[in-house]
C-alpha cells in the first residue's frame, strides 16, 4: 500500500557553539553586527519532511514514495534511501542546483541561529502527482509554495485522499490559500501554534475546519494530540518516552504513524496513537533518521502505552 510523500528532502548541518550567543552579541551594536562563532562540534544529517516521513513509514512496513527536487550533492542521500528500500522514483535531480539544506548553530541555552538554502526546492513544482502510479494516500507537506498548491489540486483532481500539513511553510500562504488547501484535503494536521495561525488567517474555527474534512488533528507535544471531527473530538495521550535527546523530526514521525494507520484502515484514534508512539521513539535519538526500532519494538511500545495491539 503506497503513499506519496510530497515535501522536501534536505541536509541538516548541526553545529554546537559551546558558549552563549548573548555573551557575544552587543544589543547596542546590532546595527553593525559582525560575529563569528567557533563550532568544534558539527554533524550532518539526512532530513527534510519527505525524507523523515518516508523513513518512519518504512519502519512501520509501509511503502513510501517521496516526491521532491534535489541537487548535484544528493548522491549520499540517494544511497541512504535506497539502502533502506525507499524508492527515489519521484525524486527529481536538477543539475546545477544544491539539495535544500539548513545550517543550524545551537548555543548552551538551546538558542538557535538557522540559515536555510532552498536550492532545488524552488523548482519542486516540476514534479506532478499525475505522474505517480498506484498511490493510495498522499500528503502535502512543507515544500515550495507553487508545488504545494499544485500537489493539493492534483490529489483532489485524481481522487487520491490526502493530508494537508502546512508546517513551517505556513508563512507562504494567505487566508484564501489556506481555505483552498482545507477544502481540497481529507485530513488536516498541524501543531497547536500552526493552527492558531490558520485560524487567524482564515477566520475559521476548529469546528469550521473539522466540518470540512474527515478529521483535523492538532498536536501539542508532550500534552498529546486531539482529533476533531464533525461528531466531536478525541484526546490522544502522548506515549511515554525515555530520555529526551532531540525533538527534531518528531512531528514527521507522528505523521508517518498517522499515514500507516489510515493505509491499514485503522480507526483514527489508533492512527494517532501510532503516531504518538513513533514520536516518542524518535525523541529518544539525535537526528530525525537515526532511530531503528523493529516492528516488534513499535508494537510493544504501543501496547505499553495504550493497552491493546494494532
C-alpha positions, 0 to 999 in steps of 0.5 A: 500500500503506497503513499506519496510523500510530497515535501522536501528532502534536505541536509541538516548541518548541526553545529554546537557553539559551546558558549552563549550567543548573548555573551557575544552579541552587543544589543547596542551594536546590532546595527553593525553586527559582525560575529563569528562563532567557533563550532568544534562540534558539527554533524550532518544529517539526512532530513527534510519532511519527505525524507523523515516521513518516508523513513518512519513509514518504512519502519512501520512496513509501509511503502513510501514514495517521496516526491521532491527536487534535489541537487548535484550533492544528493548522491549520499542521500540517494544511497541512504534511501535506497539502502533502506528500500525507499524508492527515489522514483519521484525524486527529481535531480536538477543539475546545477542546483544544491539539495535544500539544506539548513545550517543550524548553530545551537548555543548552551541555552538551546538558542538557535541561529538557522540559515536555510538554502532552498536550492532545488526546492524552488523548482519542486513544482516540476514534479506532478502527482499525475505522474505517480502510479498506484498511490493510495494516500498522499500528503502535502507537506512543507515544500515550495509554495507553487508545488504545494498548491499544485500537489493539493489540486492534483490529489483532489483532481485524481481522487487520491485522499490526502493530508494537508500539513502546512508546517513551517511553510505556513508563512507562504500562504494567505487566508484564501490559500489556506481555505483552498488547501482545507477544502481540497484535503481529507485530513488536516494536521498541524501543531497547536501554534500552526493552527492558531495561525490558520485560524487567524488567517482564515477566520475559521474555527476548529469546528469550521475546519473539522466540518470540512474534512474527515478529521483535523488533528492538532498536536501539542507535544508532550500534552498529546494530540486531539482529533476533531471531527464533525461528531466531536473530538478525541484526546490522544495521550502522548506515549511515554518516552525515555530520555529526551535527546532531540525533538527534531523530526518528531512531528514527521514521525507522528505523521508517518504513524498517522499515514500507516494507520489510515493505509491499514484502515485503522480507526483514527484514534489508533492512527494517532496513537501510532503516531504518538508512539513513533514520536516518542521513539524518535525523541529518544535519538539525535537526528530525525533518521537515526532511530531503528526500532523493529516492528516488534519494538513499535508494537510493544511500545504501543501496547505499553502505552495504550493497552491493546495491539494494532 
